[in-house]
Amino acid sequence: MNKDSRILVFEQRTLLGAALARRLALEGYTKVHVVGGDGHRGQALVDSIFDWFLPEYVFLAAGRSGGIRANLSQPAELMLDNLLVATQVIDASHRYGVRRLLYLASSCSYPRDCPQPLFPEYLLRGPLEPSNEAYAVAKVAGIKLCEAYRAQYGSDFLCAIPSNPFGPGEDFSLENSHVIPAMIRKIHEAKIAREPKVELWGTGRPRRDFIYSEDAAAASIAIMSDYEGAEPINIGCGGDITISALAETIREVVAYDGELSFDPELPDGMPVKVLDAAPLAALGWQAEFTLREALAESYRDYLERFSPESAGRTEHAEVYG
């Protein structure tokens, strides 16, 4: 992938899509088109974008996502949106002769109960986490569709599976946010309101591998440029942290001196989700940000976009997708 290659990114409204747009510009790629929020609404619209731009490389980081609350309340919308974008963009990439496509799936694609760390060969070897099954099935379908085009047509379609990404531009709404933006918002609001305690979902025991969106974008570009394998590759930092330790780190970043408590009557989600990142490290990639640095950047983004006066009261919002 050269600096003047025609690169198409789906899409601007997603965390990773926006991060990819920023990173590609930072690394000096000059012919990048980033599709807007509803750019995959219908095959005719997708085809018109391909026909106009004639991309050589496609990053497919589109599709709605959310945490436990969104997955439980909107499974049909989440599944349908991700199925549509995968089928429309992958098929168009084949028909328009794209040289290479990178489909960004989700760590939710892995079975709920399987050995840790997670390797791509574990896909479809057990039941999915029930709380996000519909979304995960759509992501698995995208992976398998890429593999099908590779098997039938020889298409150079790759799949990457990010761990739990977070970063600038997060959705901080109570309905759709993931664990880190939900905790940032709730702990910040407790600080502003001088509340002595914040109650969080679950037991605090689940373990997760989190990755800053800017790091995930850099890793995606490295995979597009340098990865020679055909099998899916994980995007992770190779470490993990418990939800309770994460909450404590966010409490320190926010400078909240109150108490954190967990409600075990509320769901935890998948008990452990840690990705094997050795193949990514073998490409020479490593994260630029520590977890604490990345959390501080995310908190700064929250403060810039949401003033304390506009932040409403919260109820349970933590979502451990």
C-alpha positions as CSV (number, residue, x, y, z in Angstrom):
1,M,0.0,0.0,0.0
2,N,1.7,3.2,-1.2
3,K,1.2,6.7,0.0
4,D,-0.7,7.6,-3.2
5,S,-2.8,4.4,-3.2
6,R,-6.6,5.0,-3.4
7,I,-7.9,4.0,0.0
8,L,-11.5,3.8,1.0
9,V,-12.6,3.7,4.7
10,F,-16.0,2.6,5.9
11,E,-16.9,4.7,7.8
12,Q,-16.6,8.0,9.6
13,R,-19.2,7.5,12.3
14,T,-17.5,4.5,14.0
15,L,-14.7,4.7,16.5
16,L,-12.2,2.8,14.4
17,G,-13.3,4.4,11.1
18,A,-12.6,7.9,12.5
19,A,-9.3,6.8,14.0
20,L,-8.3,5.2,10.7
21,A,-9.0,8.5,8.9
22,R,-6.8,10.4,11.3
23,R,-4.0,7.9,11.2
24,L,-3.9,7.6,7.4
25,A,-3.6,11.3,7.2
26,L,-0.9,11.4,9.9
27,E,1.1,8.7,8.0
28,G,1.0,10.7,4.8
29,Y,-1.5,8.8,2.7
30,T,-2.9,11.3,0.2
31,K,-5.8,9.6,-1.6
32,V,-8.1,8.6,1.2
33,H,-11.9,8.8,1.0
34,V,-13.8,8.2,4.2
35,V,-17.5,7.3,3.8
36,G,-19.9,9.2,5.9
37,G,-22.3,7.8,8.5
38,D,-24.9,6.2,6.3
39,G,-22.7,5.5,3.3
40,H,-23.6,1.8,3.2
41,R,-27.3,2.3,3.0
42,G,-28.2,0.2,0.0
43,Q,-26.1,-1.6,-2.6
44,A,-26.7,1.1,-5.2
45,L,-25.2,3.7,-3.0
46,V,-22.2,1.5,-2.2
47,D,-21.7,0.8,-5.9
48,S,-21.8,4.5,-6.7
49,I,-19.0,5.1,-4.3
50,F,-16.8,2.3,-5.7
51,D,-17.6,3.4,-9.3
52,W,-16.6,7.0,-8.6
53,F,-13.5,6.3,-6.4
54,L,-12.2,3.0,-7.8
55,P,-10.5,2.1,-4.5
56,E,-7.4,-0.2,-4.4
57,Y,-7.6,-0.8,-0.7
58,V,-10.7,-0.9,1.6
59,F,-10.8,-0.7,5.4
60,L,-14.2,-2.0,6.5
61,A,-14.7,-0.6,10.0
62,A,-18.4,0.0,9.7
63,G,-21.5,-1.2,11.5
64,R,-23.4,-0.2,14.6
65,S,-22.1,-1.4,18.0
66,G,-22.9,-1.1,21.6
67,G,-22.5,-2.6,25.0
68,I,-24.7,-5.0,27.0
69,R,-27.6,-2.6,27.2
70,A,-27.7,-1.9,23.5
71,N,-27.2,-5.5,22.6
72,L,-30.1,-6.6,24.9
73,S,-32.5,-3.9,23.7
74,Q,-31.6,-3.6,20.0
75,P,-30.3,-7.0,18.8
76,A,-32.2,-6.9,15.5
77,E,-30.9,-3.4,14.5
78,L,-27.3,-4.3,15.5
79,M,-27.3,-7.6,13.6
80,L,-29.0,-6.2,10.5
81,D,-26.8,-3.2,10.2
82,N,-23.6,-5.2,10.5
83,L,-24.9,-7.9,8.1
84,L,-25.8,-5.3,5.5
85,V,-22.6,-3.4,5.6
86,A,-20.5,-6.6,5.4
87,T,-22.4,-8.0,2.4
88,Q,-22.6,-4.8,0.5
89,V,-19.0,-3.6,0.9
90,I,-17.3,-7.0,0.6
91,D,-19.3,-7.9,-2.6
92,A,-18.6,-4.5,-4.1
93,S,-14.9,-4.9,-3.3
94,H,-14.9,-8.1,-5.2
95,R,-16.8,-6.8,-8.2
96,Y,-14.7,-3.6,-8.5
97,G,-11.4,-5.5,-8.3
98,V,-10.1,-4.1,-4.9
99,R,-6.5,-5.3,-4.4
100,R,-6.9,-5.8,-0.6
101,L,-9.7,-5.4,1.9
102,L,-9.4,-5.5,5.7
103,Y,-12.6,-6.4,7.6
104,L,-12.5,-5.3,11.2
105,A,-14.6,-7.7,13.2
106,S,-15.0,-7.8,17.0
107,S,-13.7,-9.9,19.9
108,C,-17.4,-10.6,20.6
109,S,-17.0,-13.1,17.7
110,Y,-15.2,-15.5,20.0
111,P,-17.2,-18.1,22.0
112,R,-18.0,-17.2,25.6
113,D,-16.2,-20.1,27.2
114,C,-13.0,-21.1,25.6
115,P,-9.3,-21.1,26.6
116,Q,-7.4,-17.9,27.1
117,P,-5.8,-16.1,25.4
118,L,-8.1,-16.2,22.3
119,F,-6.7,-17.5,19.0
120,P,-8.6,-17.2,15.7
121,E,-8.9,-21.0,15.5
122,Y,-11.3,-20.8,18.4
123,L,-14.0,-19.1,16.3
124,L,-17.2,-21.1,16.1
125,R,-15.9,-23.7,18.6
126,G,-18.6,-23.0,21.1
127,P,-21.7,-20.9,22.0
128,L,-21.4,-17.1,21.9
129,E,-22.0,-14.8,24.9
130,P,-25.8,-14.6,25.0
131,S,-25.9,-10.9,25.8
132,N,-24.4,-10.0,22.4
133,E,-25.1,-13.0,20.3
134,A,-27.0,-11.3,17.5
135,Y,-24.2,-8.7,16.9
136,A,-21.5,-11.4,17.2
137,V,-23.2,-13.6,14.6
138,A,-23.1,-10.7,12.2
139,K,-19.4,-10.2,12.8
140,V,-18.7,-13.9,12.4
141,A,-20.7,-13.8,9.1
142,G,-18.4,-11.0,7.9
143,I,-15.3,-13.0,8.7
144,K,-16.7,-16.1,6.9
145,L,-17.8,-14.1,3.9
146,C,-14.3,-12.7,3.4
147,E,-13.0,-16.3,3.7
148,A,-15.6,-17.5,1.1
149,Y,-14.5,-14.8,-1.4
150,R,-10.9,-15.8,-0.8
151,A,-11.7,-19.5,-1.3
152,Q,-13.9,-19.1,-4.4
153,Y,-12.3,-16.1,-6.2
154,G,-8.8,-15.7,-4.7
155,S,-9.8,-12.3,-3.3
156,D,-7.2,-10.9,-0.9
157,F,-9.7,-10.1,1.8
158,L,-8.3,-10.1,5.3
159,C,-10.0,-10.2,8.7
160,A,-8.7,-8.5,11.9
161,I,-10.3,-9.0,15.3
162,P,-9.7,-6.0,17.6
163,S,-9.9,-6.3,21.4
164,N,-12.1,-3.8,23.2
165,P,-11.3,-0.4,21.5
166,F,-11.9,3.0,23.1
167,G,-10.8,6.6,22.3
168,P,-11.8,10.0,21.0
169,G,-15.3,10.3,19.6
170,E,-16.8,7.6,21.8
171,D,-20.5,7.4,22.3
172,F,-21.1,8.4,25.9
173,S,-24.9,7.9,25.8
174,L,-26.3,5.6,28.5
175,E,-28.1,3.5,25.9
176,N,-25.2,2.6,23.7
177,S,-21.9,3.2,25.4
178,H,-19.2,0.6,26.1
179,V,-17.6,0.1,29.5
180,I,-14.9,2.8,29.4
181,P,-17.0,5.7,28.2
182,A,-19.8,4.6,30.5
183,M,-17.5,4.6,33.5
184,I,-15.8,7.9,32.5
185,R,-19.2,9.6,32.3
186,K,-20.7,8.1,35.5
187,I,-17.6,8.7,37.6
188,H,-17.2,12.2,36.3
189,E,-20.8,13.1,37.0
190,A,-20.4,11.7,40.6
191,K,-17.4,14.0,41.0
192,I,-19.3,17.1,39.8
193,A,-22.3,16.2,42.0
194,R,-20.0,15.4,45.0
195,E,-21.7,12.0,45.4
196,P,-19.9,9.7,47.8
197,K,-20.3,6.5,45.9
198,V,-20.7,5.2,42.3
199,E,-22.4,1.9,41.7
200,L,-21.2,-0.1,38.7
201,W,-22.6,-3.2,36.9
202,G,-21.6,-6.7,37.7
203,T,-18.9,-8.2,40.0
204,G,-15.9,-6.4,38.7
205,R,-14.1,-9.7,38.1
206,P,-14.3,-10.0,34.2
207,R,-10.9,-9.5,32.5
208,R,-10.5,-7.6,29.3
209,D,-7.8,-6.6,26.8
210,F,-8.4,-2.9,25.9
211,I,-6.8,-1.1,23.0
212,Y,-6.7,2.6,22.3
213,S,-8.4,3.4,19.0
214,E,-5.4,5.3,17.7
215,D,-3.2,2.2,18.3
216,A,-5.8,0.0,16.7
217,A,-5.8,2.2,13.6
218,A,-2.0,2.0,13.4
219,A,-2.2,-1.7,13.8
220,S,-4.8,-2.0,11.0
221,I,-2.6,-0.1,8.6
222,A,0.4,-2.3,9.5
223,I,-1.8,-5.4,8.8
224,M,-3.0,-4.0,5.5
225,S,0.6,-3.2,4.4
226,D,2.6,-6.1,5.8
227,Y,0.5,-9.1,6.9
228,E,1.0,-12.1,4.6
229,G,-1.3,-14.6,6.3
230,A,-4.8,-15.7,5.2
231,E,-6.2,-16.4,8.6
232,P,-7.8,-13.8,10.8
233,I,-5.3,-11.8,13.0
234,N,-6.0,-10.3,16.4
235,I,-5.5,-6.7,17.3
236,G,-4.6,-6.4,20.9
237,C,-2.0,-5.3,23.3
238,G,-1.4,-8.7,24.7
239,G,-2.4,-7.8,28.3
240,D,-5.5,-7.7,30.4
241,I,-7.1,-5.9,33.3
242,T,-10.0,-6.7,35.5
243,I,-13.1,-4.4,35.3
244,S,-12.6,-3.4,38.9
245,A,-8.9,-2.4,38.3
246,L,-10.0,-0.5,35.2
247,A,-12.7,1.4,37.3
248,E,-10.0,2.3,39.9
249,T,-7.7,3.6,37.2
250,I,-10.5,5.7,35.7
251,R,-11.3,7.0,39.2
252,E,-7.7,8.2,39.5
253,V,-7.7,9.8,36.0
254,V,-11.0,11.6,36.8
255,A,-9.7,12.6,40.3
256,Y,-12.8,11.3,42.0
257,D,-12.3,10.6,45.7
258,G,-15.5,8.7,46.3
259,E,-16.1,4.9,46.6
260,L,-16.7,2.5,43.8
261,S,-19.0,-0.4,44.4
262,F,-20.3,-3.2,42.1
263,D,-23.8,-4.8,41.9
264,P,-23.4,-8.5,41.3
265,E,-27.1,-8.8,40.4
266,L,-26.4,-7.0,37.1
267,P,-24.6,-8.8,34.2
268,D,-20.9,-9.1,33.7
269,G,-20.9,-10.2,30.1
270,M,-18.1,-12.6,28.9
271,P,-16.0,-13.6,31.9
272,V,-12.6,-13.3,30.2
273,K,-11.7,-11.9,26.8
274,V,-8.0,-11.6,26.2
275,L,-6.6,-11.9,22.7
276,D,-3.4,-13.5,21.6
277,A,-1.5,-10.7,19.8
278,A,1.8,-12.5,18.9
279,P,1.2,-12.5,15.1
280,L,0.7,-8.7,15.3
281,A,3.8,-8.2,17.4
282,A,5.7,-10.3,14.8
283,L,4.9,-7.5,12.2
284,G,7.0,-5.2,14.4
285,W,3.9,-3.3,15.7
286,Q,3.6,-2.2,19.3
287,A,1.2,0.2,21.1
288,E,2.2,3.8,21.4
289,F,0.0,4.6,24.4
290,T,-0.2,3.0,27.9
291,L,-3.7,2.3,29.2
292,R,-3.5,5.2,31.6
293,E,-2.3,7.6,28.9
294,A,-5.1,6.5,26.6
295,L,-7.7,6.8,29.4
296,A,-6.5,10.3,30.1
297,E,-6.9,11.2,26.4
298,S,-10.5,9.7,26.4
299,Y,-11.4,11.7,29.5
300,R,-10.0,14.9,27.9
301,D,-12.2,14.1,24.8
302,Y,-15.2,13.7,27.1
303,L,-14.6,17.1,28.8
304,E,-14.1,18.8,25.5
305,R,-17.4,17.5,24.1
306,F,-19.6,17.4,27.2
307,S,-19.5,20.2,29.7
308,P,-20.3,19.4,33.4
309,E,-23.4,21.5,33.2
310,S,-24.8,19.5,30.3
311,A,-24.2,16.1,31.8
312,G,-27.4,14.5,33.1
313,R,-27.9,12.2,36.0
314,T,-27.1,8.5,35.2
315,E,-28.5,5.2,36.0
316,H,-26.7,1.9,35.4
317,A,-24.7,2.4,32.1
318,E,-21.6,0.2,32.3
319,V,-21.5,-2.3,29.4
320,Y,-18.8,-4.9,29.2
321,G,-19.1,-5.9,25.6
